[in-house]
Amino acid sequence: MKVYISNYRDHWLSPYTILEHICFWRVYDQDDPVIERWASRLEPIMLWIQKILDRVHPPIRYVKIDHYDTWGMDHTLAHIILPMLKQLKATQHGSGQVDPEDVPEHLRPTDPPGPSNGYTDNTVHERWTWILDEMIWAFEQKVKDDDEAEFYDHSGVDKTASLQQQIAQIKIDRTAMEVHQKRKQNAYRLFGKYYQSLWD
């Protein structure tokens, strides 16, 4: 797999921005007829410049998928998703809207949204951080080759016995393994549910 994605590019420059710099001695007024007349004359030029820059310096979105990338597509994607989730958490400037039923009791809001709290509740950021942490944990488990090794106890296995007998002697903590699986499944469900909130 090869992925090349360039930074976001926007070549638009507003004619009003140019006029503010050229006519720096004038107080900017949206209803000023002189400003409006020059802005309408500059706009076609700015559109033309934007088209040239879009052609000369287009955004790069190149994805090449090899046939083996889909053998374990869930595992392949986890190696991409995990560092992106970690960076999103480290650089986030806001929080997605999280339904209270998707988080533990202690993170559910106690204050209703209103003008006193900016129309958000008192745990909006804590809920989003918890959701991100759960997603990160689940994808960390996915990239491991042995995320369930801790549930197998090999200490009582007789090494001189046959392979079939050795397998039968392994103790498995099935209760803890089931809790582990349910947590992963819930985190993947949350990833799907809040997929459109994964932006900064």
N, C-alpha and C positions, 0 to 999 in steps of 0.2 A: 504494500500500500504506500502511495505517495500522496501527500496533501500539501498544496501550496495555496495559502489564502492571504491576500495582501490586506493592509490596513484599510479601514473605511476611508473612502475618498469622496469629497464633495468639492467640485470645482466652481460652484456658483459663488459669484461675488455680487452683492447687491449694489445697484446704482446709487442708492441712498448712502451707503457706506463710502463710496468714492466721493460723492458730493459733500459729505461731512468733512472729509479731509481737504478737498479742494477749496471749499467755501468755509474755511475754519472761522472766519470773522463773523459769519452769520449765525444767529441763534436758530437751531433746527426747529422748524415748524412743519408739521405734516400737511397743513393746509396752505402753505406758502406756494402761490402759483408759479413762481420762478423755479423753485425746487422741483415741483411736480412736472413742469414742462421739460426740464433737463433730465429728470429721471426717466420720463417716457422716451426721450431720445437716446439715452444711454442703454436702456434695457435690451434692445435688439443687438447692440454691440456686445453686451455682456453674455447674452445667449449664444452668440456666435463664438466668443472666446471659450465659453464653457464646452461647446461641442468639439472644438479643436482639442482642448485639454483632455476631454473624455476619450477622444480617439488616440491622442499621443500617449496618454498615461492612463490606460483603462484599469479597472480593478482586476486582480488575478484570482481566479477561482478554479484551480486545477486539482482534480481528484482522480487518481489512478488506482483501481481496485484489482488486485491479483486474485486468481482463482482460489488460492489457499486462505485468503482473508476471511472467507465465509465458512470455512470448515468449523470454526468456533467463533462465530461473529460476535456473540455476547462477550467473549473473552477479549477479542480484538478491540471492540469499541470501548471496553472498560479501561484500556490503557490510554485512550484519548480523553474519555470523560473524566476520569479521576483527577488528572492535573488541572483540567479546566475548572472543576468544582472547587478545588483547593485555591486556585487563583481568584475565583469569584468570591469566595469567603474572605480572602485576605484583602481584596480591594473593593468590596461592596460599599456603595454609597446610599443604599436604601434597603428596603425589605419587601419581599413579596407578600401578598395577602394570603394568610394561612387560615384555613378553617379550624376553629378551636377543637373540634373532635379528632383532628389528626395529631394532636400533641398530648403529652401527659397532663394530668389534672393541674399540677402546680404551675403550668405555663398558660393556662386558660385565662382570658381577661376577666378582671373584676370591675374595671371602670369602663362604662360605655363610651364610644366615641362622641366627641363634642367639641365646641369651640375652644374650651380650656386646654385640651390636649391635642390640638391640631387635627381634629377629626380622625384620630387613630386611638386604639385602646392602649392600655398600659403594658401589654406584653407582645406587641406586634413584632419588635425586633428580636426578642428572645425566641419567639415561635419560629421565625425564619431561620435563625442560627441553628436551632435544634433540628429543623428539617434538613438544612445543608449538612450538618454533622452526621445525620443518619444516612444520607445519600453517600457521603464520603466514606463512611465506615463500610457500607455495603459494597461499593466499588473497590475498596481496599481488599475486601474478602474475595472478590471476583478475580483480581489479578494474582492472588496467591495460588500456588499449585496445590497446597495442602491446608486449606482454610478449616477443614474439619479434623485435622490430625489430633488436636487436643482432646477429642472425645473418644479416642481409641487408647486403651491401656494395654501395652505389650509386656508389662513387667512380669506377668505370671506365665508367659509362654515358654514351653519346653522346646529348646532349640534342636533337640535330638529327635523330636517327634516328626511325623510326616507333615507335609504342607497342609493337608486337609485338617489334621489335628491341631496344628498351630493356629490356623484360621479360627477354629472352633474355640480355642482358648483365649482369644482376644476379647477383652471386656469393652463393651461399647456403652457409653452414657447416652442412651437414646433420648431421654427427657431433655438433657441440655442441648443435644443436637437438634431436636425439634424446635426448641426456643430460638436457637441460632438461625435455623432456616426460616422461621416465621418472621424474625426481625429483618432478615435480608429481603424476603418477599414484600414486607411492608415498605421497606425503603425503596424498592424498585417501583412499587405502586405510587409512592409519593413522588418519585422522579417523573413518572408519566403524568401524574395529576398536575404538578407544578412546573412542567417543562417550559411553559410559556412565561414563567416568572424568572427563568434563568438568564437574566441580563443585568448589567450594571449601569 
